Amino acid sequence: MDQGDLQRLRQQMLSMQQDIQEQEAEFKGDGRPVELDQNKVGRLSRMDAMQMQQMALETSRRRQQHLLKIEAALGRIESGEYGYCLRCDEEIDVRRLFVDPTNTLCIKCAEK
């Protein structure tokens, strides 16, 4: 992988990181507790709202996991270890990294 590829992958990850952080900022309002006043909201509506809240929380959890993967990949770039499989230490195909720059395994190890 050349420096140009590495720089493009780094920019792609920084852009992904910013998008996720913006989504998380928007989510903060969606994670409020569901109001339990039966005079205002019917039981089914409340159950639907609770389900939507749980779905929003799970989506947030997944975004947080993705942020951790991005931060780890950026750290590997800084340390010079980016682009190498964590299992076999072979170079990961750059095409695989352009699909998902947080990949940590080469295609052989990922298929095992």
Steps between C-alpha positions, in 0.01 A plus 500: 500500500641837407476825696221633276282197578579532868406869500171433316411225747584728793276773354221247443519393864506858628190574291326187633594598853354849458176362350456257788568769759238725337248214504574441868441867576160477329421180691534663841142628471363161390630319807269671747291277728153415373223690673268267695196726537209282380273803465720641224626184327322171453657169602579391144646837410715488811619147415582616149692797642692270735591272210619797294706618795670160533572495128654847526714390795626195307580717199695732728690206649597384150615850407717509812654163403569631149666811648728276707598306187575823315709634787694173516566512124616862522731398784646223284564755225689720746707207624574371149316171554196578284420276207640178648291204612484465878510117473757416234676838466461494119409820318123551458399568139444874458173432314370328815600802708325742265177304553541514879810683625454350849564144378760330716522166320613395154245315290655159578479548875153657481367192319630259765 
